Amino acid sequence: MQITDIEVTPVAVPMEAEIKGSSYQKEYRGTLVVRIETDSDVVGEVYSGDILDTELEKADRLVSFVEEDIADALIGEELFRMEANWDELMRRSRRLFTYQAGARQLFVHAIGAVNIALWDAIGKATDQPLYRLWGGYREELPIIAIGGYYGAGRTIDALIDEMNEYEEMGLAGVKLKVGGKSPERDLERLDAVRGAMGEEFFIACDANQGYETDEAVAFAQGAAEYDIEWFEEPVVWHDQYAGMRTVRQRSTIPITAGQSESTIEACRQLIEGDVVDIINLDASIAGGPTAWRKVANMADAFGVSMAHHEEPHVAMHLLASIPNGRAVECFHPDFDPIWHEMVRDRPTVSDGTLKLPDAPGIGLDIDRDFVEKYALDP
C-alpha cells in the first residue's frame, strides 16, 4: 500500500476567552490538519499541534516543510514502512544546522503531524483503533481539564465556578496553572480549589517554567498537603535540568516535564538525570507516535510514567496502549474550539473517565466545513 498524496491545512480560530499562563498568552487556537492518501483508497486524516496558538507566522514554514521536504520523502513509499520512513525524515532534519535550531524544531513538529496521519491510515487499513495496535493495555482513562488560567476577572470565586464546570462536564479534575504569581498566592488558589472540590478531585499543577528554583521548592513544599498528582515544568527554562532535580529532591510531589522537548535524546536526559517522575512528551511536537512510543518504552524500563501534553485525540490512544500511562488532558470548550467543534463524535466522557473509541485509526471525524472556514492562507 503506497502513499500517493499528502495535504496540509493550517487552521487558526480567534479566541474570545482570555487564556494567560505564567509565560504565555493565547489569542488563537491553531493546529495543522494533515491528510494522507494511498493507492488503495485508505485515507489518514488528523489534526496536530498547538504552535499556531501563539505563532501564526510559522504556518507558512510548517506547510512548506510538509509539502516539499516530507512529501518528497514519502510519496511513493510503502505506508507500513513506518520506522524506515520516520528515520529518513529525521535524517533530513540534519540539513538544519545548529544556528537554525528553531527551524529544526519546526521540522520535527511537521514530521509529528504527518506521522500521526500515517498511523491513522494504518489503523484504518487494518481496521483497528490505534490503542489496540500499540498494545491495548486498557480501554478507558481518566481525563482532566487544563485550566485555572490567570487573567482579568479571574477571582477565586470565578476559579471555583470553572472547577465546578469541569465536574459537570464529567472530568476527573484539573491541571491547575501556577507560576504566574508568587508561590504564596498560587498556594491560596490551590487551597481554594481543594477545599471547594473535595479530596476526590484530581489536581495537578503546571508552572509552565514560571518559577525560579527557590520559588518552585517553596510552592512544592507548601502544596504537599493537598495531594497533588504532579508538579509540571516547575522551573525557568534556562535552569530546567538542575532546577527540576533540586525541586524533586526537596519535595514529595512527582515532577513532570517533557512537553518542551522535541527529541528522544532529550527525554533520555530527563530520565538519566533523575529529573522527572513523569514525562509528558507531546507526540505532535516530538516527531509523532513513532517517537513517543520509543520514549514510553524507555521510561517504563526506568520506572517513569508517561503523560501527554494536550492533544486528547492522539494522547488517549498512546496512554491507553501502555502500562505506565496517566491521564488524558483536554480544555474547556471556550478554550479549545478545535476539539469541541472541529471534531465530530468525540469519545464518551463520564465520571472522570474517557472511553476509547472502537473506530479504526484515531477514530475521529473532522468537520471539513470548519477547516475551510478557519484555514489560514499560505
N, C-alpha and C positions, 0 to 999 in steps of 0.2 A: 504494500500500500504506500504509494508515493505522495509526498507533499507537492501540491500543484500551485498554491497561491497563498499569500499572507497579506491581510489587510489590517490597517491600524487606524483608529479614530480617537484623537484626544477629546475628552469631554470635560467641561467645567460648568458647574451650576453656582450662580451667585448665592451667597448665604445671607439670609435675613437675621438669623440669630448671631449674637456675638460669641465667638469662640476664642478664648485667650488663655494660654497656658503660661508656664513660668518663663519660657524662652521663645515663644512664637505666638502669632495671631493669624487666624484663617479668615479670608474673605470669600473663598470659593471651596466647593467640594469637587475635586477633579480626579480623573482617572484615565487610563488608556483602555479602550475596547479593542481586542485583538481577535481576528477571525482567521482560522486555518482551514483551507480546503484541500481535499485529497482526490485522487483519481477514482475512488470508489464511493463518492458522494457522502462520505463521513466528513462532518464539519465540526471543528472545535471553536467555541466562541466564549470568551470570558472578559472580565474587566480586571484591572490590576493596578495597584499602587495609588499613593496619595500625594506624590510630589507636586502635582499641579494644584494642590490646595493652596500652596503659598508661592509657587514659582511658575506662573503661566508661561513665562518667556522660554521655558525649557521644552515646551511642547514640540517645537519645530525640530530640535535636535533629537528628541526621542523618536519622532516619526521618521526622520532621516536614517537613524540607526536601524530601525526595523525594516524600512522599505529598501534600503540599499545594502548595508553590511549583512544583516541577518537573513533577509530573503535570498540574497546571493549565495549564502552558505547552505540554505535548507531546501530551497525549491529543487525538486528532482530527487531528493534523498528519501530513503525509506522512513516512514513515520516511526516504526518501532526501534530504530537505532538511536534511542534516546541518549545513552551515555556518549556514544561517538559524536553525535550531533552537538550535544552540550559542550563536549570537550573542544570541538572545533571552534565554537563561538567564543569560548573563554580564551583560546589561543589568539583569536583576532583582537581581543582587548589589549594585547601586548603592544600594539602599534601606538596606543595612547600612553606616552611615557610619563615619568614622574611629575612633571610640571603641568600635566593635564589630568590630575587626579579627579577633579570634578567631572570632567567628560568621561573618564573611565568608569566612575560610579554610575553615571547616567547610562553608559553602555551595558553595564551589568543589570541595571534596572530594566532596560529594554529586553535583555535576554530573559529575565524573570517573567515578564509579561508574555512573551512568546512561549516560554517553557510551560506555563500554566495552560495556555491554549492547546499546546501539543498534547499534554496529559488529558485534557478534556476530550480531545479527539480519540485518544487511545481508550479511554473509558467507554466512549460510545461505540468504538469498533469492537470491543469485547463485551459490550452490553453489561458493564459492571460499574457501580459507583466507585469513585477513586479510593475511598477509605477501605473498601474491601480489597481492591487490588494491592494496596500498600500495606496490608496487614490485618485489617478488620478486627482490631483489638476490642472495640466497643461500638455500640450503635447510638449512644447518646452522650452528651457532655454538658457540664454546667456552662451557662452563658451569662456574662456580665456586661454592664454598660461602661464605657469610658465617659466620665462626667465630672461634675463638680468644678467646672471651669470658673476662672475669675472673670470680672467684668462689671460694668456699671449696673447697679441694682441687684447684684448677687449677694444679698444679705443671707444671714443664717437661716431665716425663715424660707427664703427662696431656695436655698440649698436643700433643706428638708423636703420642700414640695417636690423638687426634682427627684430626690431619692424615692419618695412615695410613688411617683410616676413609674420609675423603673420596676418597683414591686408590682404595680398594676399591670405592667407590660409582661409580667411573668418571668422577669430576670432574677438571677440569684443575688445580685448585688452590684457593686460599682468598683471601678478603678478610679480612685479619687485623685484629682490634680492637687499637688502640693508643690512647694519650691518657689512659688511666686510671691510669697510673703515671708515673714520671719518664721522660724520654727515654732515659736510660741503662738503666733496667730494661726498657723496651719494646724497645730495641735488643738486649738479651740474649735476649729471647723471639724476636725476628726472626732473630737469628743461629742460634738453635737450630733453628728451622723450616727455614731454608735449608740448614743443614748436614745435617739428617736427611733432607730430602726431595729434595735434589739441584737441579741447575741448571734442569731442565725444568719443575719445579713452578711454576705460576703463583702469584705473590704480589702482592697489592695491600695497602695499609694504610689503615685508616679510623679517624681520631681522634674522629669524632662531635663536633667542636668542643671537644675536651678540652684542648688545649694553649694556653698563651699564645704570642704570636708568636715570641718568642725561643726558647721550648722547641720549637716546631714547626720552626724553622730548624735547631736542633741535631739534632733527630731526622732531618730530611730529609738533612742533610749526612752524618750517620752511616750512614744507610740506603743511600746512593748505591752502595756496593759490592755490594749484594745483588740488583741487577737487579729493582727494584720497578716494577710496571706503572703504578701511580699512587698518589698520597697524597691521601686524601679528607677533606674538611672538616677541615683541619688546625688551624684557629684558632677561639677562642671566639666565640660568636655576635655579640657587640657590637663585634667588630673584624674582621668577616668579610672585607669587600672589601679594605681597605688591608692587613690582615694577610696574607691569602692572596696578594696581589700581592707582598708582601715575601718570603714563602716561595718563591714561584715564581721571583723574581729571584735568590734566593740559593742555589738548589739546582738539580739537574738532573732531578729526578723530576717527571713530569707531575702537575699539580694538578687535582683533581676536586671539583666541588660542584654543587648544584642540587636535591638531594633535599629540602631545606628550603624551597624556593621554591614558590609556588603560582600564579605568573603568567608569561606570555610575556615581559612587560616586565622582570621581574627577571632572567630569563636573558639578555636583551639587555644588561643592565648588566654581567653577568659576562663577556660576550664583549667588549663595547666597552671595558671597563676593564682588559683584558689580565689578568684574574684567574685564568682557568682554561685548561687544555688539553682537558679533557673535561667535559661536562655530564651529570650523572646524574639528570636530571629524572624524577620519578615521575608517570606518567600518572594514577594513582589520586588523587594529591594535587592535581594542577595542571590539572584540567578535562578529563582524558581524552585518548585518542589524537588527537582533533582538535587539541588544543593542543600536544601533544608533537610532532606531525609538523611543525607550524609552526616550533617551536624547532629541530628536526633540520635542516630546510632552511636556516634562518638560520645554524646552526652550521657546516654544510657549506660555505657561502659564505665563511666566515672561517677555514676550515681547522681547526675544532674538532670533536673526536669526540663521540659520544653513547654513554652508558651508560644504565642504568635501575636505579633503587633497588628491589631485591626484585621481587615480583610476576612470577615467571617465565612465567606463563600468557599475560600480555599483552606482557611485555618481549621474549619470543622473537619474536613477530610484528613488533613495531616495529623491533627491532635487525636482524632478517634482511631487512627491506624496504629498507634504506638502505645506501649505500656506506661511511658513517662510523660504523657500529655496532660496539660492543665486546662484552664477554662477558655472558651471562645469569647472574643470581645466584639461588641457592636456599639453603635451610637444611638442616642435619642433621634427620633425622626426629624427633629428640627436641625440636627447637626449632620445628617447623612442622607440626603435625598437619593444618592446612588443606590444604597442597599434597600431603602424603603420604597423607592418609586421606580427606579430603572429595572430592578429585579422583580419579576413576577413569580408568584407562588413560592414564597420563601418557606423554609422549613418550619415545622411546628415548634413553638416555644411555650412552655407552661411549667409552673412550679420550679422555676430556676433552671430548667433543662431544655436543651435543644435536641430534637430528634433528627438523626441523619436521614437525608432523602434516599429513596430506593432507585431513583432515576440514574441512568448511566452517566459517567463522567462527573463533572461538578454538580450536575443535576439541577441547574437553574436556567430560566428562560429570560433573556434580556429583551426589554421593550425597545425595539428599533426606532419607534417614533420619538421616544425620549432621547435616544442617542442623537438622532438627527437634529432635534430641537436645540440641544446644548453642545453640539460639536463645535470645536474651535477651527477656524480657517487655518490651513497650513501657511 
